[in-house]
Amino acid sequence: MKLFPFYTLILSISCVWSQTTLQNPETLRRTQKSTIHIGSQTPVKNQGNGNTCSAFGVAAALEVLPNMPKDISENFLYSAQKYEQLETNIGVTKGNFLKSYIKSLPKYGILTEAELPYPEILAETWNENDPEILKALKESTTGPVSFLYKYKSIAKLLSLDSFEYLGQVDSKNVKHLQYLLDSGVKAIPVSYELYIPAWKSFKSQKYTTITPNEGYGILMQDGSYKKYSDIKKLYPDINTRINNRSVTFSRTVVPTANYNPYGGHVVTIVGYDSEGFIIKNSWGADWRYYGYERISYDYHEIFAYEALILRRVSYKK
């Protein structure tokens, strides 16, 4: 799981598989149908406790394209990121932003899972004061030497013929993502801020929908915190207020020395319905609805951080 600080918000106030028509009046404002591409997805995978969620999201987006392998090596995608960080002296990190794959896919390319499988023994933990080479060795099980001399030379480089990167503001645009899904984009990796307990693993026979209610609250004038859904009833434009920092929407659980319940995670949007976006996760098929879940539109508008749309790619000659 990729970890990065949640941008500070300073505020204060006194499975549907095909297209269907929505009946809920509130959702009619957003859209007139559902579009879900689960049938086009490759099998759900499991990243274990590695920091590789961005690689799984990018691989999922590539695998649904017609000219790409259907089992791309996430190990190689992530190892390329760590090698690049070490080689360019920008500093090895735990996890990666989606934006970095715009550079690494043309430069390093892809391998299949058969050529470089995901490791059964995951990378080791490391400290910020460790030497960069040690960080790279611990963060990526492939290691920079193996990557350079064993795998880099056999990888197939990609040309990103048509893509779109959405930053912190544009990635929150629900209507644009719906348009992309309606237009044939079948998988969109997105980074989210998350409160980990709200994403806990369990099996379900239906979507249970992740909302902004758990782990966060809206600060009131008397110093108390109100649940998001209660304030949304009073202020329908609360998401705008949160994002422009005219109210305080805060984390309500204090991290301990041994555990921080907040972090960042990349999942893949594969469709939408009347209540939110349908996501494909990388925590195995036993997570929630066979590895899928629904993110409410409210959650997306508040916590989406970046998105990468890969419309068309080809092999470099």
N, C-alpha and C positions, 0 to 999 in steps of 0.2 A: 504494500500500500504506500503510495506516495504521500509524504507529509510536507505541507507548506503552511505558513501562517495565514490565518483567515484575515482578510483585510478588515481593519478596524471600522466598526460602524458606530457613529455617535448620534443617537436619536433620543427624543423625549416628547411625549404627548400627554394634556390636562383632560381471460384472453379471448379477445376478439381477433379473429384471423382474417377477416375480410372487411370491406367497407360497409358501414351501417349508418343510418340516419340518427342523429342525436335528438333526444326528446327533452333533455334538461334545458330550461330557458337560459340559465347562466352560461352554459357551455356553448350555446348557439352563438354567443357573441364572439367566440374564438374560431369555431369551425362548424361545418355542416356534416362532417363524416369522420370515420376512423380509417387510418391506413396503418397496417401492421405487416412487417416483412419477416415474421418469425420463420416462415417456411423456406426462406432463402438463406438462413443462417447456417454456418457450420456448427458442429457440436460445441456445447458449453465446456470450457476447460477450467482448470483450477490452478491458480498462481501460488497456492500454499501461503507461506508467510513471507514470500519474497516481495521486494519493492517494485514489482514489474508490471503493475496494472496498466501503465501507459502502453507498454509493448503488446499486451493482450488486446487493448482497445484498437490499436493501429492494425494489428494482425486481423482482427475481426472485420475491420473496414476493408482491408485488402482482399480477404478471402471471398467476399461476396461479388467481387468484380469478375467479369467473364474470362479474362485472360490470365488470372492469377491462380497459384496453387491453392488448394482448399485446406492445407495444413501447414501454415507458415510457422517457422521457428521463432517463438517469442524470445527464446534464449539468445538467438543471434541478434534480433532487433535490440534487445536491452544491452547485450555485450558491446554492440557497436556504439551505443551511447556512452558507456563507461570508458571505452577505448578513446573516443573522441574527447571526452573531458580530460583524460590523463594526457593525451598527446598535445592538446592545445593549452594545457595549464590553466584551464578555467575552474578547476576544482571538482573532485568527484562528489556527487550528491546521492542521497537516498531517493530513488525515483527520478522521474523526468517529466518536464512539461511536454505537451503534445507538439508545441511549436518546434521543438528540436528535431522532430522526425522529418520536417520539411527539408532539412539539410542532410540528415543521415541516410535517408532512403536513396537519393541519387548518388551519394558518396560511397556508401557501403553495401546497399542493396538488401537482398533477402536470401535466406536459405529455407529449406523445408524442414519439418520436424524430423524426418528420417535422417537428414544430414546433420542436424544438431538438436537432439531432443532436449526437452525441458528437464532440468536435473532433479533426481530424487532427493539428493542432499542439497539443501539450499545454501545460499551464501551466508557467511558469518556476519555477526554484528561488529560494528566498529565505532570508534569515538572520533570526534571532530579534530582532536589533536594528533591523530595517527598520521603517519606520512601518506602522501597521496598514492603512492604505489601500493601501499598496504590496503588503503581504502578500496582501490580498484580490484585488488585480488580478493578481498572479502565480499565486496558488493556483487561482483560478477563471477559466477562459478567457472566461466570459461577462462578468464584471466587474459591480460593484454598480450602475452607472448603466444599463447595458443590461438587467440583470435587473429593475430597478425599473420602467423606462419601456417596455420592449419585451415582456417575457415574463410578469411577475408578473400583469399585468391580464388575460391570456388563460388563465391556469391554472385548473383545476377543483379546488376545495377538497374535501378528503375528511373524512368523519366516521369515526373509528375505532370502529365499533359493538361489536366484540369483539376484544380483543387481550390479550396477556400479555407482560410484560417480566420476564426472568430475569436477576438480577444475578450477581455473581462466584461465589456459592455454589450457587444454584439452577440455574444454567445447566449445571453439571456433572452433573446428575441424569439419568443415562442412561435409566432406566426411564420417567421422565416424558416425555422426548422421544420415546421409542418409543411411548408411549401416545398422544401427540399425532399422530404419523404414522399409527398404526393408526386413529385417530379421524377421519381425513380431511384433516389439515393436510398440505399437499403440499410446502411449502418453508419452511424456518426459517433465517433469517440468524443466524450465530453468529460471534463474535469469538474468535480464537485467538492465543496467543503462538506464534511459530514461529522455527525455525532455518532460514533461507532456503535453504541448500544442500540440505536434506532435502526441499524442495519444488521442486527444479529441474525444468525443462521437458524432457520427452521424450515420444515417442509410445509407446503400449503397447496391446496388444490385450486387456489384462486389468487389473484393479485390482492395484496393487502395495503398497498400505497404508502410510500414514505412521504411524510409531510414535515413542515417546519416546527411542529409542536414539541418534539422531544429534544431536550438539551439546550433549548434557547428560550428567551422570554423578552417581552417588550417592557422597557423600564417606564414606570409611571411616575408622576410628580411626587407621590408620597414615598418613593424609594422601593416600592414593591414591583414585582414582575407579573405580568399577565400573559396567559397562554396566547400564542399567535392566533389561533382560530377564533378566540373570543373577540380580539381586537379587529379581526378581519370583518366580522359582522357589523361593526360600527364604522369602520373606515375601509371601504372596498378598494381604495387606492393605497393601502398600506405598503404594498411592495414597492411602489414608487417612492414613498416616504422613506422606507428602509434604504433603498439604493441611493437616494440623494442625501441620506444622512440627516434627515429632519426629525427622525425619532431614533431612539436607542434600542437596537435589537442585539442582545448580548448572549454570550454563552453563560449558562447558569450552573454548570458543574465545574468545580475547581479541580484542575489536574493535581495529581500527587507526584511524589518523587519517582514512583515506580510505574505510573500509568497516566497517560494523557488520552482521554476519551475522544479527543477531536483530531482531525487530520484531513487529508485530501485523498481522493480516489478517482480513478478513471473507469467509467463504464461506457457501454455502447448503446446509444439510442437506436432502436430498430422499428419504432412506430409510435403511434399515439391513438388515444381514444378520447372519450368525453371527459375523463378525469385527469389525464396526464400523459407523460411519455412512457412508453414501454422500454425497459432497459434490459440488455444482456450483460450479466455480471461475469466475473472470472473467479468465482469462489466455488465452482463445482455445481453439478446438476442437482445436488441435494439442497442447495440454497433456495429457499422460498419456492417459487413456482417453476420447478425444473431448471433453476438457474436464472430465471427472469423475474422481473418485478415492475411495478409502476411507480414513477416519480411524479408527485403532483405538480401541476403547473406553478403553483405558488413556490414550492421548493426550488424548482428550476429557476424561476425568475430571481430568487434571492441568492442561491448558492452556486449556480453555474459560473465557472471561472474561465474556461476556454473550450473551443471545439475545433475539430479538424475534419473537413469534408473532402474526401477523395472521390472525385467523380470518374476520372479516367487516368489510368497509368499504363505504361508500356515498358518493355525492356530496352535498355540502352544498347545500341549496336557497337 
